[in-house]
Amino acid sequence: MTSTCNSLKKSKVPSPTAIKNRVYELESELIDIRRWLHQHPELSWQEYESTKFIVDYLEALGLEVFQFDGHTGCWTVIHGDKKDSGNRTILLRADYDALPIQEDTGLPFASIHEGVFHGCGHETHAAMLLLATKILVEYRSTFSGSVKILFQAAEETANGAQYYVDQGIMDDVDAVFGCHTLSAIAPFNGPRISVNPGPRTAGTDEFHIHIQGMGCHGGMPHQGNDAIVAASSIVMHLQTIVSRMTNPLDTLVITVGTLNAGTNYNVVADTATLTGTVRTYSKEVQESVAEKIRKVIEDTASALGCTATLEYITKTGPVIHTDPEMLQISHDAVVKLFGEEGLWDAPPMGGGDDFAYFIDKAPGVYAFLAASLPDDKGIVYPHHHPKVIFDEAALPWGAALHVQVAIDFLNKSRQES
C-alpha cells in the first residue's frame, strides 16, 4: 500500500510551488554551474571544454547525449512516462558561446581565458537549462510526450542555429522555448520575465562594400578619383533607404560599423571598404534591402568616378511572438510561479538572435529575463560591455520557467491546443 501511494504521489503533476521550491533547493548548484561556465568561456564553434562539461552533467543524470560530427553543441531528450495518444515534443534551447572581449568585471570567478568573456550572458542560459533538465528528469513520471534539450553553439555568429536545423533538430518538434537574460534594457528592481506578443529581436544581416577609385597625389586630387569621398557619400546616401525607400511604419536600421581606406596623409585613396549591419522586424523589408543597397552604392560611386561592389550576407530573421498557445502557456507559467508582478512587457530590441531559425520551424516563445545588476557605482552596463554583470538572483526564475513551460505544454492535450 505504501509503495502504491508513493507511486501515485510521484506521478502527480508538480505544483508551481513545488517546482519553484525544488529550484531553490538546488540554487547553489545552479550558481556553481554558471560560475564554472563563466570562468571558462569559449568563442563560437570553439566551445570544446564547455561542451564536455555539459555532456558530463547530462550523462550523470542518466541521459543519452548526442553530439555533432565536426561541430560543438549537444542534445538529449527526456521521455515522459505518462501514456497519452496526443504525445507532443517541446524543444528547450540554450546557447553557450562567448565573445572576443577582455573581461573587466572584477568578479572572483572572472574568465581565465585572455580576451574571451561571457559578455552576453550565454553561460547563464546554459546553467538555467542544465538545472531545468535535472528537475525535468526527476518529474518525468508527471508528463507525457518528450522534452528535447539543445545546447547550441555559435549564436554570436548570428546564424549558428541554422546548422542544427539543417541537422534535423526541429524535425519532430511541436513547440520551442528559450530564455535570454537581459541587462541594461531590463528593469533594475529585481527579476522580471517578459513573454509578451510581437517582435522580440531584429533580423540581422551583414554587408561589405568595396569601392575602387584611382589614387593620386593629395595636392592634385583632380588627377584621380577619391575612394574616401565616394565612401563618405555612400555612408550618407545609405540612410535614404531608411528615410525615403522604406515605409516609415516599418522599422529599419542600416549601420556602417567600419570604414577602412587610405595609405598616407598626402595620397588620394584608391580603395575603401565599408562594413555594416541591417536590422529590421519585417522579413519583407529584410529581403528587399540588399538590392536597394546595391543600387545606391553603384550609382553614388559612379557619380564620383568610382565603382562599388556589394557582398551581402543574410544571417538571421526576426524573432516574433505570434503563436497564441505558446504565448498563453508562457504567460500563465510566469504568473503561476511568480504572480502577475513577475511579468514585464519588454519592448522589441535591435539585437538579433538566431533563435529565429527555431521559431521559423515551430511555434515558440523566447522569454526575456530581467537580470540587471548595477556595479558599486550604480552603473548598469549593457550587453557586450567588458563590465557587464548579470544578477544571479534571476537564474532560479529562468530555470523554473523552463520546467513549468515544458510540463504545461506536454500535459495539454492535442485536442485542447
Secondary structure, DSSP 8 states (H G I E B T S, - for coil): -HHHHHHHHHHS---HHHHHHHHHHTHHHHHHHHHHHHHS---TT--HHHHHHHHHHHHHTT---EEETTEEEEEEEEE-SS--TT--EEEEEEE---BS----S--TT--SSTT-B-TT-HHHHHHHHHHHHHHHHHTGGG--SEEEEEEE--GGGS-HHHHHHHTTTTTT-SEEEEEEEE-TTS-SSS--EE--SEEEE-EEEEEEEEEE-B-EETT-GGGSB-HHHHHHHHHHHHHHHHHTSS-TTS-EEEEEEEEEE-SSTTEE-SEEEEEEEEEES-HHHHHHHHHHHHHHHHHHHHHTT-EEEEEEEEEE--EEE--HHHHHHHHHHHHHHH-GGGB-----BS---TTHHHHTTS-EEEEEEE-B---TTS----TT-TT--B-GGGHHHHHHHHHHHHHHHHTS-TTT-
